[in-house]
Amino acid sequence: MKIEELSALEVSFNQLIENLLNKKAENEQFTVRLSSERSQFTRFNHAKVRQTGCVADGWIELTLMADQRSSVRQFPFTGNWDVDWQLTYAALQELRNELILLPIDPYLVLPSGTNTSREVHLGNLLAAEAVVPNVLELVTELDFTGIYAGGVVIKAYGDSNGQKHWFATDSFTLDYSLFSISGQAVKGTFAGSNWDKSAYIAKISEAKKQLELLSRPAKELPRGQYKTYFAPAAVGDLLMMLSWGSVSEADIQQGNSALAALWRQEKQLSTAFSLKENFQRGLVPRFNELGEVAAPELPVIEKGYLVNTLVNSRTAKEYQKIANGANVSETLRAPEVSPGNLVFEQIFPSLDTGLYVSNLHYLNWSDRQTGRITGMTRYACFWVENGEIIAPIENLRFDESLYRFWGENLVDLTNFQEFIPEVGTYESRQLGGNLVPGMLVEDFTYTL
């Protein structure tokens, strides 16, 4: 997107906020959230283009509050002022008529701050016509499938109290798999704000090596406990379970958190495990749905101890806590797990005999109160003996507690981290991802 187009959208959004301020009644307050994108999507199958095109999309979410009641409308944002204001004003009138019919919300939080911010992160993405040749030139002879999504994503906020935030970022993600003749696959992701050809070559070269290993006959392992190395992508899969009933203060208070025993200090994780929210990378906006701005960094787990939960203003009001800028769902937005001491060259010698796990899927809580997670291995997972890959494995189901694999059974974390991007495109392109190391674990439990 050209700078002029981006600026025009910002001007239109600001004008919409100003008009709402002029139209609101004295007893009314409002918040306005904007999500918009100009993205190119290209889908590949068998190393050929199956679908490609550019999408211009956006929506406004208007929340109106009065007399301890609130209601919400969502409608398109086009950047055309006449169209956008007509939709906004119609939504405002509908909300006014609706509010008087709604029950009082005792924990309703009104906009109260005076925060303002503006972040525009310009990148160096591939031109639309350059995406296909750059992606496919290294994989033309392979069964390559995946989706490239790239362009500018905009998140913005304004309210009746004068808070205003604008966040725009250029970014791309390439979510891909390489398939063997037998149907086995190597999965990878490549993402950033600047297309780095040498980094892409390195990614595909490593995937090709794993693809060759997958041609060996698969080894079927009996259920049991195995020493396991989890690559960063697999660690990222496990980490995101913490956003589902773990680090939320509301979940702690309501008895739904997998970290309740950690919070009560009945259990402790390994001193090698530390987790924080790190917004300093500029990949996601720091402001939440109420325009509140989180700290650049927030430690969550430090050397095995839970030092902070994620607290939004509604939870703070209900349970008399102090809010720290968490989003409405109190989920991780910019998580980072600190690295350890395991160097890349020592991964296989340190594993010696056991499993090398590249990816996981179908993760779920099997017993949330004890932190037990179940799931399956997937994509390029191998049996290793004496520090050497012997064979790919048949898929295994596991059932294990985070108090074990991030606790007493955690051997070490790698001294390097990888960025695992969010690749979701449902409703809109997702931003951010997690920065994680690989990890080596003793006696990880596989059940099927």
Secondary structure, DSSP 8 states (H G I E B T S, - for coil): --HHHHHHHHHHHHHHHHHHHHHS-TT-EEEEEEEEEEEEEEEEETTEEEEEEEEEEEEEEEEEEETTEEEEEEEE--S-HHHHHHHHHHHHHHHHHHHTTS---TT--------EEEEEE--B---GGGHHHHHHTTTTTSEEEEEEEEEEEEEEEEETTS-EEEEEEEEEEEEEEEE-TTS-EEEEEEEESB--HHHHHHHHHHHHHHHHHTTS--B---SEEEEEEE-HHHHHHHHGGGGTTTSBHHHHHTT--TTHHHHTTS----TT--EEEEGGG-SS-SB-TTS-B--SEEEEEETTEE---B--HHHHHHHT----S--TT---SSEEE---SB-GGGHHHHH-SEEEE-EEEEEEEEEGGGTEEEEEEESS-EEEETTEEEEEB---EEEEEHHIIIIITEEEEEEEEEEEE----SSS----EEEEEEEEEEEEEE--
